[in-house]
Amino acid sequence: MTILWTLIGVLASIANGLQLAWSVSHLRPDSGSRVAGRVAASVWLRWGVTTAVLIAALHCGVTAALGAFVGLLLGRWPIVYLVHAGWATLTRTQRADR
């Protein structure tokens, strides 16, 4: 059961990371308060998903909650790597265009 909750935590973390990457990619300096509302909604959605996963896992036991927590931590690293690799590729492409 702990492995299942670890997998659920990983999937929730990946979904949170993709949502964060999407939010950041849509930030524009000239958008004004509309962007602030979108960012706030995104934050609450990510926190809500994380909280829901941890509470649901805690109802199954402490080891399941720890598994979900570990999954949430492990799921961040692929997203961080992929977003960073994409950013590095983008900046190299931009430098090559100059």
C-alpha angles and dihedrals in degrees: 000000000000091000090054091052091046089054091047089050091050092050092047091049092050090049090050091049093050090049090051092049090049092050093049093047090056096052113117125177094222097052096086124191094351089074092050090056092048092049092048091050090049092051093050091047093052093046090047093053092047092047093047092051093048094046093046090049092047089057087061093050144283095280091052090050091050089049091051090048091051089048091052090052095045093047093060096065099065090049093048090050095046094046092046092047090050091048092049091050091048094051091047090051091048091050091050091054093058 
